[in-house]
Each structure stands twice: as structure tokens, then as C-alpha cells.
Amino acid sequence: MILLQSPSRYLLQILSTRVRNLEKGVELDCQWIEFDDVRYHIQASMKNPNLLVLSVSLPTPPPETVFFGGLPPEAIEAIKAAYGTVVHILDPPKDGFNLTVKLNLSKLPPDEEHRQELLGKIASIREVVQGAPLKSVLKQLVSRTVKSELNKLISLVHRPNESFFVVPQADKVTVVFPMRFKDSVDSILATSFLQEFVDARRTAGLGNAPHCLWSPSPPQELKGAPAEALLANAGFVSFVISPRHVEGRKLDRTVWSLSTFHAYVSYHVKCSEGFMHTRMRRRVESLIEALDRAKPDWKKVKKAVQTRSFKRLSINDGRATSNSRN
């Protein structure tokens, strides 16, 4: 299985190239879109080559998901904690974007290793912002702190107008994904994939992985969720996260894996669909080759007929005679 990487590869490439060529002071203005409709816009001028302005647009939240100032809860605090003085939040953000920050490359660490590590974090700004509320809930699980949100259904956006749900408890956190697909074929493949995904969890080598369940109907944890949020044509997937799954460095990896789970499934569904199409094309090609081999070579047949000798019987005066003709 291929896991999606947290840093935006294009953004990381832009930042690394900019740092290596600061003396050139090239003007920069790039826009692009990544999976789940996350848009980026980065700008830099020739006058201040050390300063870059980065804007990020997140997926449109559904009605059941609450944003504060256009951002998920605790996103501002997460940005300040992750980047320090290198990143300054601009308020208000640029039109059409949820977040705009100013990057000061002159404040990057002088050490090459630490500088590249921080550039990777900046390229992972999507994870920092979009995963902030989930990370906050999982941190409480590690510290065993009980808040008023205990057993409360929390809705978090992960795709345009779609959300997944988090149910915090004292000793675990249950994360539930309603799986929706626009294409009927994708829905069928995803259902099969998710059932196999749950069965794979039972193998001996994955005993420490989070407990995983799939059901065609909403689980009990989603009681009270809006009816529109429970429309799923590929069932519901639930993960039970324990403290051991979010200890130390596992926390960031778990947050990213959960935040992009639907994209992970969609990616492998499309890969499976492409693989099956390739197999079908190869099968058709082999059948065509077999049919071509079965066709007679009419030139050889005609030549054989012309060179073949045969006897013709004729009846003359009641007696049969044979003539040979070449």
C-alpha cells in the first residue's frame, strides 16, 4: 500500500529552489490545486527575495462542521507552535483563501539539516492547519485529560462539503468515516477494498494497528449526526485509537493518516480500476491475436488449389472413364 506524503512536493520544491537561489531574486507567482480541493498560491517579489506570501484554501466545510475565522479550531495556535517567527499570519487572508502567511526565509536555521526539516514542515502546512482539531483531541488522549467534549460527536472536514466524525472517550478515540463516491464503479470497488482492509487487520503482523470496523449502516457512535452527513454509498469505516497509537512521533503520522484516509482509499480504488482495465486490454489483445492466427492465408490457399491435381469422372456410352488434369 502506498501512503500519501504530508509535505506538498511542489511547495517543497519551490521553497528549496528559492533558498538555493536567493541572490538571484526572481519574481514568483504560482498557483496549484492538490487532492481534496486544497489550493495554494505563493508569491515573491524581486525587491524582497527573502519574503514569500503563501495562501491556502481548504475544502468547503459542510453545515455540521464549524470553522472559526475561516479556519478549523486551534489552527492558529498550531501554526504558531510549528513555525515560530519564520511564519507570520496575515489578517485578513487574501480573497478566496482561508489562510495567508508571510514566510521570512532569512530566519531559517543556518544548519542545512535543520533548515531542510523546517522547509518540510512549511510544505506540510496543510497537515498543520487541517489536522489541528484532531491533533488536539488525540493529545488529550495521550495526557489522559478529560474535558467537556467527552463522548461528544465532533465533525471535522476532510473533503469539499464532506466530514468525518470523532468521538473522544476517556481511554480511546473513535474516528468514523462515511465513505462516499460519485462513480458507482468506484463505490463497488471501495466497498470490496474496505472489507478486505478490515480483514487484513486481523492478521498476526498487524496486531498493534488500530481496531478497524466496516458496516453498511451508520454505527452507534453517529447517533445524533445530521441525516445529510450519513449518506454513504460505500459504508462506514471506524477506527479505534488508543494511547499507544499516538505516543511520541506517532501522533503526527496518525493525524495525517486519518485526515487523508478517504484520499488514500480513492487513490487505491483508482489504481485497482486502472489495473483491471490494463488486464482487460491485454486479454482483448491476446484474443485478437488468436483470431488473427486462425484466419487462413488466402494467397497460400489459392496457390495450393492451382497446383493440386485431381481426377474427373465422365460417363461415356455407359462407361466411366477418368482423365487426369494438372
RACORGI-V516595 format. One record per pair of residues at least 4 apart in sequence whose C-alpha atoms are under 6 Angstrom apart, sorted by the first residue. I is the first residue (numbers start at 1). J is the second residue. Records with the same first field share a line. If there is no record, write none. Layout:
BEGIN
I = J + J
END
This chain:
BEGIN
6 = 124
7 = 123 + 124
8 = 123
11 = 123
12 = 123
18 = 22
25 = 46 + 49
26 = 46
27 = 44 + 45 + 46
28 = 43 + 44
29 = 42 + 43
30 = 41 + 42
31 = 40 + 41
32 = 39 + 40
33 = 38 + 39
34 = 38
36 = 159
37 = 59
38 = 57 + 58
39 = 56 + 57
40 = 55 + 56
41 = 54 + 55
42 = 53 + 54
43 = 52 + 53
44 = 52
50 = 104 + 105 + 106
51 = 103 + 104
52 = 102 + 103
53 = 101 + 102
54 = 100 + 101
55 = 99 + 100
56 = 97 + 99
57 = 97 + 98
59 = 159 + 160
60 = 160 + 161
61 = 65 + 157 + 161
62 = 161 + 162
65 = 155 + 156
67 = 71 + 72
70 = 98
73 = 133
74 = 132
75 = 129 + 132
80 = 84
83 = 87
86 = 103 + 104 + 107
87 = 102 + 103
88 = 101 + 102
89 = 101
90 = 100 + 101
93 = 99 + 100
108 = 115
109 = 115
111 = 115
126 = 130
127 = 131
128 = 132
131 = 135
140 = 144 + 145
141 = 243
142 = 243
150 = 168 + 169
151 = 167 + 168 + 169
152 = 167
153 = 166 + 167
154 = 165 + 166
155 = 164 + 165
156 = 163 + 164
157 = 162 + 163
158 = 163
164 = 176 + 177
165 = 175 + 176
166 = 174 + 175
167 = 173 + 174
168 = 173
169 = 173
172 = 241 + 242
173 = 240 + 241
174 = 239 + 240
175 = 238 + 239
176 = 237 + 238
177 = 236 + 237
178 = 232 + 236
179 = 232 + 234 + 235 + 236
180 = 232 + 233 + 234
181 = 187
186 = 190
187 = 234
190 = 194
191 = 234
193 = 197
198 = 212
201 = 206
210 = 240 + 241
211 = 239 + 240
212 = 238 + 239
213 = 237 + 238
214 = 236 + 237
215 = 235 + 236
216 = 235
246 = 250 + 251
247 = 251
250 = 254
257 = 261
298 = 302
309 = 326
311 = 323 + 324
312 = 322 + 323
313 = 321 + 322
314 = 320 + 321
315 = 319 + 320
END
